[in-house]
Amino acid sequence: MSQKERKKFEEEWEELSTKKEVLRIWKTGEIHSVDEDYYDDYIINTVRELHNERKDKEFIKSARVIGQVVGYLNQYIGDLYIEYRIRHLIMNGVFEIQGVPKAMRFYSVKLY
């Protein structure tokens, strides 16, 4: 890496580190800060699609939802972040929960 490239990355990091957003995505060859709820609609639609694949609208393991979301995103977003957003959606009444949310394998969700 040349000194010029290194300097550019250092400057980009300095700028990013001053922003308050907690989620960053790679878009059009650059890093962009986005709101933390950026993928909420995608998560909700994923649960809706998983429900539609089944005859009934029963609970789906949160690990299954998280795996589906992470697996089909064109971004690297960690599974812990997606689980954080699922828990937020539970608290806001978007998802119903069954089980204990101590870890993603211990609870299931479904749309209200």
TIRO-2110 file (N, C-alpha, C; in Angstrom, 1 decimal):
// TIRO-2110
0.8, -1.2, 0.0, N, 1, A
0.0, 0.0, 0.0, CA, 1, A
0.9, 1.2, 0.0, C, 1, A
0.5, 2.2, -0.8, N, 2, A
1.4, 3.4, -0.9, CA, 2, A
1.0, 4.3, 0.3, C, 2, A
1.9, 5.2, 0.5, N, 3, A
1.7, 6.2, 1.5, CA, 3, A
0.4, 7.0, 1.3, C, 3, A
0.2, 7.3, 0.0, N, 4, A
-1.0, 8.1, -0.4, CA, 4, A
-2.3, 7.3, 0.0, C, 4, A
-2.3, 6.0, -0.3, N, 5, A
-3.5, 5.2, 0.0, CA, 5, A
-3.7, 5.1, 1.5, C, 5, A
-2.6, 4.9, 2.2, N, 6, A
-2.6, 4.8, 3.7, CA, 6, A
-3.2, 6.0, 4.3, C, 6, A
-2.7, 7.2, 3.8, N, 7, A
-3.2, 8.5, 4.3, CA, 7, A
-4.7, 8.6, 4.1, C, 7, A
-5.1, 8.2, 2.9, N, 8, A
-6.6, 8.3, 2.6, CA, 8, A
-7.4, 7.5, 3.5, C, 8, A
-7.0, 6.2, 3.8, N, 9, A
-7.7, 5.4, 4.8, CA, 9, A
-7.7, 6.0, 6.2, C, 9, A
-6.6, 6.5, 6.6, N, 10, A
-6.5, 7.2, 7.9, CA, 10, A
-7.5, 8.3, 8.0, C, 10, A
-7.6, 9.1, 7.0, N, 11, A
-8.5, 10.3, 7.0, CA, 11, A
-10.0, 9.8, 7.0, C, 11, A
-10.2, 8.7, 6.2, N, 12, A
-11.6, 8.2, 6.2, CA, 12, A
-12.0, 7.7, 7.6, C, 12, A
-11.0, 7.0, 8.3, N, 13, A
-11.3, 6.5, 9.6, CA, 13, A
-11.5, 7.6, 10.6, C, 13, A
-10.7, 8.6, 10.5, N, 14, A
-10.9, 9.8, 11.4, CA, 14, A
-12.3, 10.4, 11.2, C, 14, A
-12.8, 10.5, 10.0, N, 15, A
-14.1, 11.0, 9.7, CA, 15, A
-15.2, 10.1, 10.3, C, 15, A
-15.1, 8.8, 10.0, N, 16, A
-16.0, 7.8, 10.5, CA, 16, A
-16.1, 7.8, 12.0, C, 16, A
-15.0, 7.9, 12.7, N, 17, A
-14.9, 7.7, 14.1, CA, 17, A
-15.6, 8.9, 14.8, C, 17, A
-15.9, 10.0, 14.2, N, 18, A
-16.6, 11.1, 14.8, CA, 18, A
-18.1, 11.0, 14.7, C, 18, A
-18.6, 10.1, 13.9, N, 19, A
-20.1, 10.0, 13.6, CA, 19, A
-20.7, 9.1, 14.7, C, 19, A
-21.9, 9.4, 15.0, N, 20, A
-22.6, 8.7, 16.1, CA, 20, A
-23.3, 7.5, 15.7, C, 20, A
-23.5, 7.3, 14.4, N, 21, A
-24.2, 6.1, 13.9, CA, 21, A
-23.4, 4.8, 14.3, C, 21, A
-24.2, 3.8, 14.6, N, 22, A
-23.5, 2.5, 15.1, CA, 22, A
-23.4, 1.5, 13.9, C, 22, A
-24.0, 1.8, 12.8, N, 23, A
-24.0, 0.8, 11.7, CA, 23, A
-23.4, 1.5, 10.5, C, 23, A
-22.5, 0.8, 9.8, N, 24, A
-21.9, 1.3, 8.6, CA, 24, A
-22.0, 0.2, 7.5, C, 24, A
-22.2, 0.7, 6.3, N, 25, A
-22.4, -0.3, 5.2, CA, 25, A
-21.4, 0.2, 4.1, C, 25, A
-21.1, -0.8, 3.2, N, 26, A
-20.3, -0.5, 2.0, CA, 26, A
-21.2, -0.3, 0.9, C, 26, A
-21.1, 0.8, 0.3, N, 27, A
-22.0, 1.2, -0.8, CA, 27, A
-21.3, 2.0, -1.8, C, 27, A
-21.4, 1.7, -3.1, N, 28, A
-20.7, 2.4, -4.2, CA, 28, A
-19.2, 2.7, -3.9, C, 28, A
-18.6, 1.7, -3.4, N, 29, A
-17.2, 1.8, -3.2, CA, 29, A
-16.7, 2.6, -2.0, C, 29, A
-17.7, 2.9, -1.1, N, 30, A
-17.4, 3.8, 0.1, CA, 30, A
-18.1, 3.2, 1.3, C, 30, A
-17.6, 3.6, 2.5, N, 31, A
-18.3, 3.3, 3.7, CA, 31, A
-19.3, 4.4, 4.0, C, 31, A
-20.5, 4.0, 4.3, N, 32, A
-21.6, 5.0, 4.7, CA, 32, A
-22.1, 4.7, 6.1, C, 32, A
-22.3, 5.7, 6.9, N, 33, A
-23.0, 5.5, 8.2, CA, 33, A
-24.5, 5.6, 7.9, C, 33, A
-25.2, 4.6, 8.5, N, 34, A
-26.7, 4.6, 8.4, CA, 34, A
-27.3, 4.4, 9.7, C, 34, A
-28.6, 4.7, 9.8, N, 35, A
-29.4, 4.6, 11.1, CA, 35, A
-29.4, 3.1, 11.5, C, 35, A
-29.4, 2.9, 12.8, N, 36, A
-29.4, 1.5, 13.3, CA, 36, A
-30.6, 0.7, 12.9, C, 36, A
-31.7, 1.3, 12.5, N, 37, A
-32.8, 0.5, 12.0, CA, 37, A
-32.8, 0.2, 10.5, C, 37, A
-31.7, 0.5, 9.9, N, 38, A
-31.6, 0.4, 8.4, CA, 38, A
-32.1, -1.0, 7.9, C, 38, A
-31.8, -2.1, 8.6, N, 39, A
-32.2, -3.4, 8.1, CA, 39, A
-33.4, -3.9, 8.7, C, 39, A
-34.2, -3.2, 9.5, N, 40, A
-35.3, -3.7, 10.2, CA, 40, A
-36.4, -4.2, 9.2, C, 40, A
-36.7, -3.4, 8.2, N, 41, A
-37.7, -3.9, 7.2, CA, 41, A
-37.2, -5.2, 6.5, C, 41, A
-35.9, -5.3, 6.3, N, 42, A
-35.4, -6.5, 5.7, CA, 42, A
-35.6, -7.7, 6.6, C, 42, A
-35.4, -7.5, 7.9, N, 43, A
-35.6, -8.5, 8.9, CA, 43, A
-37.0, -8.9, 9.0, C, 43, A
-37.9, -8.0, 9.0, N, 44, A
-39.4, -8.2, 9.0, CA, 44, A
-39.8, -9.0, 7.8, C, 44, A
-39.4, -8.6, 6.6, N, 45, A
-39.7, -9.2, 5.4, CA, 45, A
-39.2, -10.7, 5.3, C, 45, A
-38.0, -10.9, 5.9, N, 46, A
-37.4, -12.2, 6.0, CA, 46, A
-38.3, -13.1, 6.8, C, 46, A
-38.8, -12.7, 8.0, N, 47, A
-39.7, -13.5, 8.8, CA, 47, A
-41.0, -13.7, 8.0, C, 47, A
-41.5, -12.7, 7.4, N, 48, A
-42.7, -12.9, 6.6, CA, 48, A
-42.5, -14.0, 5.5, C, 48, A
-41.4, -13.9, 4.8, N, 49, A
-41.1, -14.9, 3.8, CA, 49, A
-41.0, -16.3, 4.4, C, 49, A
-40.4, -16.4, 5.5, N, 50, A
-40.2, -17.7, 6.2, CA, 50, A
-41.6, -18.3, 6.6, C, 50, A
-42.5, -17.4, 7.1, N, 51, A
-43.9, -17.7, 7.4, CA, 51, A
-44.6, -18.3, 6.2, C, 51, A
-44.4, -17.6, 5.1, N, 52, A
-45.1, -17.9, 3.8, CA, 52, A
-44.6, -19.3, 3.3, C, 52, A
-43.4, -19.7, 3.6, N, 53, A
-42.9, -21.0, 3.2, CA, 53, A
-43.6, -22.2, 4.0, C, 53, A
-44.3, -21.9, 5.1, N, 54, A
-44.9, -22.9, 5.9, CA, 54, A
-46.4, -22.8, 5.8, C, 54, A
-47.1, -23.8, 6.1, N, 55, A
-48.5, -23.8, 6.1, CA, 55, A
-49.1, -22.9, 7.2, C, 55, A
-48.5, -23.0, 8.3, N, 56, A
-49.0, -22.2, 9.4, CA, 56, A
-48.0, -21.1, 9.8, C, 56, A
-48.4, -20.2, 10.5, N, 57, A
-47.6, -19.0, 10.9, CA, 57, A
-47.0, -19.3, 12.3, C, 57, A
-46.4, -20.5, 12.5, N, 58, A
-45.8, -20.8, 13.8, CA, 58, A
-44.5, -20.1, 14.1, C, 58, A
-44.0, -20.2, 15.3, N, 59, A
-42.8, -19.6, 15.7, CA, 59, A
-41.6, -20.1, 14.9, C, 59, A
-40.6, -19.3, 14.6, N, 60, A
-39.4, -19.6, 13.9, CA, 60, A
-38.2, -19.3, 14.8, C, 60, A
-37.3, -20.3, 14.9, N, 61, A
-36.2, -20.1, 15.7, CA, 61, A
-35.4, -18.8, 15.3, C, 61, A
-35.1, -18.0, 16.3, N, 62, A
-34.4, -16.7, 15.9, CA, 62, A
-33.1, -17.0, 15.2, C, 62, A
-32.4, -18.1, 15.5, N, 63, A
-31.2, -18.4, 14.8, CA, 63, A
-31.4, -18.7, 13.4, C, 63, A
-32.6, -19.2, 13.0, N, 64, A
-32.9, -19.4, 11.6, CA, 64, A
-33.1, -18.1, 10.9, C, 64, A
-33.8, -17.2, 11.6, N, 65, A
-34.0, -15.9, 11.0, CA, 65, A
-32.7, -15.1, 10.8, C, 65, A
-31.9, -15.2, 11.8, N, 66, A
-30.6, -14.5, 11.7, CA, 66, A
-29.7, -15.1, 10.6, C, 66, A
-29.7, -16.4, 10.5, N, 67, A
-28.9, -17.0, 9.5, CA, 67, A
-29.4, -16.6, 8.1, C, 67, A
-30.7, -16.6, 7.9, N, 68, A
-31.3, -16.2, 6.6, CA, 68, A
-30.9, -14.7, 6.3, C, 68, A
-31.0, -13.8, 7.3, N, 69, A
-30.7, -12.4, 7.0, CA, 69, A
-29.3, -12.3, 6.7, C, 69, A
-28.4, -12.8, 7.5, N, 70, A
-26.9, -12.7, 7.3, CA, 70, A
-26.5, -13.3, 6.0, C, 70, A
-27.1, -14.5, 5.7, N, 71, A
-26.7, -15.2, 4.5, CA, 71, A
-27.1, -14.5, 3.2, C, 71, A
-28.1, -13.7, 3.2, N, 72, A
-28.6, -13.1, 1.9, CA, 72, A
-28.3, -11.6, 1.8, C, 72, A
-27.7, -11.0, 2.8, N, 73, A
-27.3, -9.6, 2.7, CA, 73, A
-26.0, -9.5, 1.9, C, 73, A
-25.9, -8.5, 1.2, N, 74, A
-24.7, -8.2, 0.4, CA, 74, A
-23.7, -7.4, 1.2, C, 74, A
-23.8, -7.5, 2.5, N, 75, A
-23.0, -6.8, 3.4, CA, 75, A
-22.5, -7.8, 4.5, C, 75, A
-21.4, -7.5, 5.1, N, 76, A
-21.0, -8.3, 6.3, CA, 76, A
-21.6, -7.5, 7.5, C, 76, A
-22.6, -8.0, 8.0, N, 77, A
-23.2, -7.5, 9.3, CA, 77, A
-23.2, -8.7, 10.2, C, 77, A
-22.6, -8.6, 11.4, N, 78, A
-22.5, -9.7, 12.3, CA, 78, A
-23.9, -10.2, 12.8, C, 78, A
-23.9, -11.4, 13.2, N, 79, A
-25.2, -12.0, 13.6, CA, 79, A
-25.6, -11.4, 15.0, C, 79, A
-24.7, -10.9, 15.8, N, 80, A
-25.1, -10.3, 17.0, CA, 80, A
-25.8, -9.0, 16.8, C, 80, A
-25.5, -8.3, 15.7, N, 81, A
-26.2, -7.0, 15.4, CA, 81, A
-27.6, -7.3, 15.0, C, 81, A
-27.8, -8.4, 14.1, N, 82, A
-29.1, -8.7, 13.7, CA, 82, A
-29.9, -9.2, 14.8, C, 82, A
-29.3, -10.0, 15.8, N, 83, A
-30.1, -10.4, 16.9, CA, 83, A
-30.5, -9.2, 17.8, C, 83, A
-29.6, -8.2, 17.9, N, 84, A
-29.9, -7.0, 18.7, CA, 84, A
-31.2, -6.3, 18.1, C, 84, A
-31.2, -6.3, 16.7, N, 85, A
-32.4, -5.6, 16.1, CA, 85, A
-33.6, -6.5, 16.2, C, 85, A
-33.5, -7.8, 16.2, N, 86, A
-34.7, -8.7, 16.4, CA, 86, A
-35.2, -8.4, 17.8, C, 86, A
-34.4, -8.3, 18.8, N, 87, A
-34.8, -8.1, 20.2, CA, 87, A
-35.5, -6.7, 20.3, C, 87, A
-35.0, -5.7, 19.6, N, 88, A
-35.6, -4.4, 19.5, CA, 88, A
-37.0, -4.5, 18.9, C, 88, A
-37.1, -5.3, 17.8, N, 89, A
-38.4, -5.4, 17.2, CA, 89, A
-39.4, -6.2, 18.1, C, 89, A
-38.9, -7.1, 18.9, N, 90, A
-39.8, -7.7, 19.9, CA, 90, A
-40.3, -6.7, 20.9, C, 90, A
-39.4, -5.9, 21.4, N, 91, A
-39.8, -4.9, 22.4, CA, 91, A
-40.7, -3.9, 21.9, C, 91, A
-40.7, -3.6, 20.6, N, 92, A
-41.6, -2.7, 19.9, CA, 92, A
-42.9, -3.3, 19.4, C, 92, A
-43.1, -4.6, 19.7, N, 93, A
-44.3, -5.2, 19.4, CA, 93, A
-44.5, -5.7, 17.9, C, 93, A
-43.4, -5.8, 17.2, N, 94, A
-43.4, -6.2, 15.8, CA, 94, A
-43.4, -7.8, 15.8, C, 94, A
-42.6, -8.4, 16.7, N, 95, A
-42.5, -9.8, 16.8, CA, 95, A
-43.1, -10.3, 18.1, C, 95, A
-43.6, -11.4, 18.1, N, 96, A
-44.0, -12.1, 19.3, CA, 96, A
-42.9, -13.1, 19.6, C, 96, A
-42.6, -13.3, 20.9, N, 97, A
-41.5, -14.2, 21.3, CA, 97, A
-42.0, -15.4, 22.1, C, 97, A
-41.3, -16.5, 21.9, N, 98, A
-41.5, -17.8, 22.6, CA, 98, A
-40.2, -18.3, 23.1, C, 98, A
-40.0, -18.5, 24.4, N, 99, A
-38.7, -19.0, 24.9, CA, 99, A
-38.0, -17.9, 25.7, C, 99, A
-36.8, -18.1, 26.0, N, 100, A
-36.0, -17.2, 26.8, CA, 100, A
-34.9, -16.6, 25.9, C, 100, A
-34.8, -15.3, 25.8, N, 101, A
-33.8, -14.7, 24.9, CA, 101, A
-32.4, -14.5, 25.5, C, 101, A
-31.9, -15.6, 26.1, N, 102, A
-30.6, -15.5, 26.6, CA, 102, A
-29.5, -15.8, 25.5, C, 102, A
-30.0, -16.5, 24.5, N, 103, A
-29.1, -16.7, 23.3, CA, 103, A
-30.0, -17.0, 22.1, C, 103, A
-29.6, -16.8, 20.9, N, 104, A
-30.5, -16.9, 19.8, CA, 104, A
-31.1, -18.3, 19.6, C, 104, A
-30.5, -19.3, 20.1, N, 105, A
-31.0, -20.7, 19.9, CA, 105, A
-32.1, -21.0, 20.9, C, 105, A
-32.3, -20.1, 21.9, N, 106, A
-33.3, -20.4, 23.0, CA, 106, A
-34.6, -19.8, 22.8, C, 106, A
-34.8, -19.0, 21.8, N, 107, A
-36.1, -18.4, 21.6, CA, 107, A
-36.5, -18.3, 20.1, C, 107, A
-37.8, -18.2, 19.9, N, 108, A
-38.4, -18.1, 18.5, CA, 108, A
-39.2, -16.9, 18.4, C, 108, A
-39.5, -16.5, 17.2, N, 109, A
-40.3, -15.3, 16.9, CA, 109, A
-41.3, -15.6, 15.8, C, 109, A
-42.3, -14.7, 15.8, N, 110, A
-43.3, -14.7, 14.7, CA, 110, A
-43.9, -13.3, 14.7, C, 110, A
-44.4, -13.0, 13.5, N, 111, A
-45.0, -11.7, 13.4, CA, 111, A
-46.3, -11.6, 14.2, C, 111, A
-46.7, -10.5, 14.8, N, 112, A
-47.9, -10.4, 15.4, CA, 112, A
-49.0, -10.4, 14.4, C, 112, A
END
